[in-house]
């Protein structure tokens, strides 16, 4: 966790795919016209979130997708992310509750 400014923190989250979850992720990419090259052995992805504790908004700064052997499949960064309100009870809300103390 890192603080960038008063009331704004950054935190990494990790999502590990089940076989079903990986297949769903790939189907979603296909449905949206996105590449699935190299995603035969999709394993997990890490996401860097920026959370504004005061306004209860968050945004995604970076995403890194790995295969089951730990090799990077895809990496993308977003310099100035659009912050949206954090949905109560969501993963983002769980992060917020843990880092905004």
GIFENJO-V467180 format. One line per field, one symbol per residue. ss: DSSP state (@ for helix, = for strand, . for the rest). psi: psi as a letter, one per 20 degrees, with the letter a starting at -180 (. if undefined). A space follows every 50 residues. Layout:
ss->???
psi->???
This chain:
ss->.====..=========..@@@@@@@@@@@@@..........========= ==....===========....======......==.....@@@@@@@@@. .
psi->ppphrpjpqqppqpppprgghghggggggghjkqqjpjkhlpfrqppoqp pohgilqrrphqpppqrijjqphppqqognqppqppppjrghhggghhim .
